[in-house]
Amino acid sequence: MNPFEMVVLIVAIVMVASVLRARYGYHSRRLRGGKDADPVERVETLRLKDEVQQLKERIHVLERIATDKEDTLSRQIEELRDRK
């Protein structure tokens, strides 16, 4: 087997392995947050998930404010002022 054939064979094997890995969903434990993942990274991931959830809630409120009729928003502001 000459060197050119060997290189082609290695490239073909790597390509087939990549396709099979993508097809069957194999990911390293580190990427899945498994036992090998760094604890600091897991804490950071949880913090970021919490922050994303808070931002989604804020966006929901802003969307509601933007889509409500203007008089509804004005009425709610006046009701809040009257509470004091």
Steps between C-alpha positions, in 0.01 A plus 500: 500500500651830400485814721226664289266203545570497874410870532178448304412200717560695824291793377219264400504328841489834682210620281299183560564521874387865504180419313422210731567711809272777371232251393478317831539806722824416677635792701780501750410489869647844548259653249202321655589614853593149607735385774804632317362855477668763712291594810571868440360466148187328636442783749550756225257312277234499771555871563465578131183289472349694790597830340345396169177409680490841670560675169219300337265612775603862448446470126155355563408801715639743242308327220182523704557870564576566133193317374250627758282787400630834614198575718539169687858584588405854606217364714733253674754774572228718648378210717853454632525871579166491681618219730734732688 
